[in-house]
Amino acid sequence: MDTRPFLIVAIDGGAASGKSSTARALSARFNLLHVDTGSFYRAVTAVLLRRGVAAHDPARIEAEVGGLRLGTRITGRSAGMEINGEVIPDAEIRGAAVNGAVSHVAALPAVRAALLAYQRGQEGVARAGGFRGLVMEGRDIGSVIFPGAACRFFLHADPAERARRRALEGGQDAIALRDQLDSSRKAAPLACPPGAVAVDTTHQGLDEVVALLSGIIAGQLGE
Ligand code: CDP
């Protein structure tokens, strides 16, 4: 049996700051469940849009979100959200309609409250799946979801560089607008949490960022 402590790594940052690629690499290196909370907000938004709910209709969103049955399906090392038994396809959750609506939906306290326990519950999912810990990425992981995480990071990069990265991935995404909405909202705004390690990824490649974070994590683990 693995008697080493369960490790929680929190990575926050703005759109296209490098969170997902970094989290995936750390997940493989340390055998951590990769939890992309942005994909959760995106999946919920996609289901609301399917039902014809407008992103600016808080009462309707609140009513619908309360009725969703949320589960988790692990694929490889990643946790995917099931809504009423379905994993919403990637093309749909990363499409232009969701890009345009997700930050409005995610700004609502009722939505954040509905996802809070679900996100914390990923610790149990990771333990049951035999992972050594989890690496969770989002906007409020080190501040709200797991403020006591052993390792908390905040990734940032110049807006022009982030726009370039997102354009390379294809698709339509007004990341500056989402960042502005995410940073200015009242509920869990995007910000570097006190005590987190801030990393500027503008001029650093993925390998360098992963090496830096891995070193800190290994130090924390005493390896
Ligand atoms: O991949 P990208 O950085 O573009 O965004 P994402 O991580 O997929 O998150 C999509 C949106 O979900 C963000 O712009 C936020 O509005 C919201 N979100 C949030 O509010 N809190 C989180 N923990 C994660 C995402």
Boltz pocket constraint, residues with backbone or C-beta under 6 A from the ligand:
constraints:
  - pocket:
      binder: B
      contacts: [[A, 13], [A, 14], [A, 15], [A, 16], [A, 17], [A, 37], [A, 38], [A, 39], [A, 41], [A, 42], [A, 102], [A, 103], [A, 104], [A, 106], [A, 107], [A, 137], [A, 138], [A, 139], [A, 140], [A, 141], [A, 178], [A, 179], [A, 182], [A, 188]]
      max_distance: 6.0
